[in-house]
Amino acid sequence: MRVTLMDRRYAKRGYAFIHYGAAEECEGCRLSRVCVENLEKGRKYRVVAVRERLHSCALWGEAVVVEVEEAEVEASMEKKCALIGATISFEPLACDRVLCSSHPLCLPEGLEAGDRVVVLQTGGRIECERGLALVKVALRRVKR
């Protein structure tokens, strides 16, 4: 679990977000080490607890202290590889069909090629314009 700061309007248990790094307003802030540098850029996090402590923030006005954990990421996977409990090396599906409704699942935010992930859940079949047998999965990165 990590501690960070976030806009109090979004600081609710269960809220998930992708950390995109520091904003320009964060430069020189005395709390940026805890707020921004405590999270890994490009990863998805979920708020698990909200503390009462508020801080003044140049970006949001007021920021609240929250506890976060790395969140699961929904993705697509070939059906034959989607085994609940399996730990695999994540490889996004190479697809240039950006207008396909499934494209965000084939190239999900929050995971990078080569990440070790565990398959937490499998879902229904995904329509693939290329004809691949894909299913929706929930993945969580496994720390090495």
Contacts in CASP RR format, 6 or more apart in sequence:
PFRMAT RR
TARGET T0000
AUTHOR 0000-0000-0000
METHOD contacts of the structure
MODEL  1
MRVTLMDRRYAKRGYAFIHYGAAEECEGCRLSRVCVENLEKGRKYRVVAV
RERLHSCALWGEAVVVEVEEAEVEASMEKKCALIGATISFEPLACDRVLC
SSHPLCLPEGLEAGDRVVVLQTGGRIECERGLALVKVALRRVKR
1 48 0 8 1.000
1 67 0 8 1.000
1 68 0 8 1.000
1 69 0 8 1.000
2 38 0 8 1.000
2 39 0 8 1.000
2 45 0 8 1.000
2 67 0 8 1.000
2 68 0 8 1.000
2 69 0 8 1.000
3 34 0 8 1.000
3 38 0 8 1.000
3 65 0 8 1.000
3 66 0 8 1.000
3 67 0 8 1.000
3 68 0 8 1.000
4 34 0 8 1.000
4 35 0 8 1.000
4 36 0 8 1.000
4 38 0 8 1.000
4 39 0 8 1.000
4 45 0 8 1.000
4 65 0 8 1.000
4 66 0 8 1.000
4 68 0 8 1.000
5 31 0 8 1.000
5 34 0 8 1.000
5 35 0 8 1.000
5 55 0 8 1.000
5 57 0 8 1.000
5 63 0 8 1.000
5 64 0 8 1.000
5 65 0 8 1.000
5 66 0 8 1.000
6 17 0 8 1.000
6 47 0 8 1.000
6 60 0 8 1.000
6 63 0 8 1.000
6 64 0 8 1.000
6 66 0 8 1.000
7 57 0 8 1.000
7 59 0 8 1.000
7 60 0 8 1.000
7 62 0 8 1.000
7 63 0 8 1.000
7 64 0 8 1.000
8 54 0 8 1.000
8 60 0 8 1.000
8 62 0 8 1.000
8 63 0 8 1.000
8 64 0 8 1.000
9 60 0 8 1.000
10 17 0 8 1.000
11 47 0 8 1.000
11 50 0 8 1.000
11 64 0 8 1.000
11 66 0 8 1.000
12 47 0 8 1.000
12 50 0 8 1.000
13 47 0 8 1.000
13 48 0 8 1.000
13 49 0 8 1.000
13 50 0 8 1.000
14 46 0 8 1.000
14 47 0 8 1.000
14 48 0 8 1.000
15 46 0 8 1.000
15 47 0 8 1.000
16 44 0 8 1.000
16 45 0 8 1.000
16 46 0 8 1.000
16 47 0 8 1.000
16 71 0 8 1.000
17 44 0 8 1.000
17 45 0 8 1.000
18 42 0 8 1.000
18 43 0 8 1.000
18 44 0 8 1.000
18 45 0 8 1.000
18 109 0 8 1.000
18 110 0 8 1.000
19 39 0 8 1.000
19 40 0 8 1.000
19 41 0 8 1.000
19 42 0 8 1.000
19 43 0 8 1.000
19 44 0 8 1.000
19 45 0 8 1.000
20 41 0 8 1.000
20 42 0 8 1.000
21 36 0 8 1.000
21 39 0 8 1.000
21 41 0 8 1.000
21 42 0 8 1.000
22 32 0 8 1.000
22 36 0 8 1.000
22 37 0 8 1.000
23 59 0 8 1.000
25 58 0 8 1.000
25 59 0 8 1.000
26 32 0 8 1.000
26 35 0 8 1.000
26 36 0 8 1.000
26 58 0 8 1.000
26 59 0 8 1.000
29 35 0 8 1.000
29 57 0 8 1.000
29 58 0 8 1.000
31 55 0 8 1.000
31 57 0 8 1.000
31 63 0 8 1.000
35 63 0 8 1.000
39 45 0 8 1.000
39 68 0 8 1.000
42 109 0 8 1.000
42 110 0 8 1.000
43 70 0 8 1.000
43 110 0 8 1.000
43 141 0 8 1.000
44 70 0 8 1.000
44 71 0 8 1.000
44 72 0 8 1.000
44 73 0 8 1.000
44 109 0 8 1.000
44 110 0 8 1.000
45 68 0 8 1.000
45 69 0 8 1.000
45 70 0 8 1.000
45 71 0 8 1.000
46 68 0 8 1.000
46 69 0 8 1.000
46 70 0 8 1.000
46 71 0 8 1.000
47 66 0 8 1.000
47 67 0 8 1.000
47 68 0 8 1.000
48 67 0 8 1.000
48 68 0 8 1.000
48 69 0 8 1.000
49 66 0 8 1.000
49 67 0 8 1.000
50 64 0 8 1.000
50 65 0 8 1.000
50 66 0 8 1.000
50 67 0 8 1.000
51 64 0 8 1.000
51 65 0 8 1.000
51 66 0 8 1.000
51 67 0 8 1.000
52 64 0 8 1.000
53 64 0 8 1.000
53 65 0 8 1.000
54 62 0 8 1.000
54 63 0 8 1.000
54 64 0 8 1.000
55 62 0 8 1.000
55 63 0 8 1.000
55 64 0 8 1.000
55 65 0 8 1.000
56 62 0 8 1.000
56 63 0 8 1.000
57 63 0 8 1.000
70 140 0 8 1.000
70 141 0 8 1.000
71 140 0 8 1.000
72 120 0 8 1.000
72 121 0 8 1.000
72 138 0 8 1.000
72 139 0 8 1.000
72 140 0 8 1.000
73 108 0 8 1.000
73 109 0 8 1.000
73 110 0 8 1.000
73 111 0 8 1.000
73 138 0 8 1.000
73 139 0 8 1.000
73 140 0 8 1.000
73 141 0 8 1.000
74 105 0 8 1.000
74 108 0 8 1.000
74 136 0 8 1.000
74 137 0 8 1.000
74 138 0 8 1.000
74 139 0 8 1.000
75 90 0 8 1.000
75 92 0 8 1.000
75 105 0 8 1.000
75 106 0 8 1.000
75 108 0 8 1.000
75 111 0 8 1.000
75 136 0 8 1.000
75 137 0 8 1.000
75 138 0 8 1.000
75 139 0 8 1.000
76 93 0 8 1.000
76 102 0 8 1.000
76 105 0 8 1.000
76 106 0 8 1.000
76 126 0 8 1.000
76 128 0 8 1.000
76 134 0 8 1.000
76 135 0 8 1.000
76 136 0 8 1.000
76 137 0 8 1.000
77 119 0 8 1.000
77 134 0 8 1.000
77 135 0 8 1.000
77 137 0 8 1.000
78 132 0 8 1.000
78 133 0 8 1.000
78 134 0 8 1.000
78 135 0 8 1.000
79 125 0 8 1.000
79 133 0 8 1.000
79 134 0 8 1.000
79 135 0 8 1.000
80 133 0 8 1.000
81 88 0 8 1.000
82 119 0 8 1.000
82 122 0 8 1.000
82 135 0 8 1.000
82 137 0 8 1.000
83 119 0 8 1.000
84 119 0 8 1.000
84 120 0 8 1.000
84 121 0 8 1.000
84 122 0 8 1.000
85 118 0 8 1.000
85 119 0 8 1.000
85 120 0 8 1.000
86 118 0 8 1.000
86 119 0 8 1.000
87 116 0 8 1.000
87 117 0 8 1.000
87 118 0 8 1.000
87 119 0 8 1.000
87 142 0 8 1.000
88 116 0 8 1.000
88 117 0 8 1.000
88 118 0 8 1.000
88 119 0 8 1.000
89 114 0 8 1.000
89 115 0 8 1.000
89 116 0 8 1.000
89 117 0 8 1.000
90 111 0 8 1.000
90 112 0 8 1.000
90 113 0 8 1.000
90 114 0 8 1.000
90 115 0 8 1.000
90 116 0 8 1.000
90 117 0 8 1.000
90 139 0 8 1.000
90 141 0 8 1.000
91 113 0 8 1.000
91 114 0 8 1.000
92 106 0 8 1.000
92 107 0 8 1.000
92 108 0 8 1.000
92 111 0 8 1.000
92 113 0 8 1.000
93 106 0 8 1.000
93 107 0 8 1.000
93 132 0 8 1.000
93 134 0 8 1.000
95 103 0 8 1.000
95 106 0 8 1.000
95 107 0 8 1.000
95 130 0 8 1.000
97 103 0 8 1.000
97 129 0 8 1.000
97 130 0 8 1.000
100 106 0 8 1.000
100 128 0 8 1.000
100 129 0 8 1.000
101 127 0 8 1.000
102 126 0 8 1.000
102 127 0 8 1.000
102 128 0 8 1.000
102 129 0 8 1.000
102 134 0 8 1.000
105 126 0 8 1.000
105 136 0 8 1.000
106 134 0 8 1.000
111 117 0 8 1.000
111 139 0 8 1.000
111 141 0 8 1.000
115 141 0 8 1.000
116 141 0 8 1.000
116 142 0 8 1.000
116 144 0 8 1.000
117 139 0 8 1.000
117 140 0 8 1.000
117 141 0 8 1.000
117 142 0 8 1.000
118 139 0 8 1.000
118 140 0 8 1.000
118 142 0 8 1.000
119 137 0 8 1.000
119 138 0 8 1.000
119 139 0 8 1.000
120 137 0 8 1.000
120 138 0 8 1.000
120 139 0 8 1.000
120 140 0 8 1.000
121 137 0 8 1.000
121 138 0 8 1.000
122 135 0 8 1.000
122 136 0 8 1.000
122 137 0 8 1.000
122 138 0 8 1.000
123 135 0 8 1.000
123 136 0 8 1.000
123 137 0 8 1.000
124 135 0 8 1.000
124 136 0 8 1.000
125 133 0 8 1.000
125 134 0 8 1.000
125 135 0 8 1.000
126 134 0 8 1.000
126 135 0 8 1.000
126 136 0 8 1.000
128 134 0 8 1.000
END
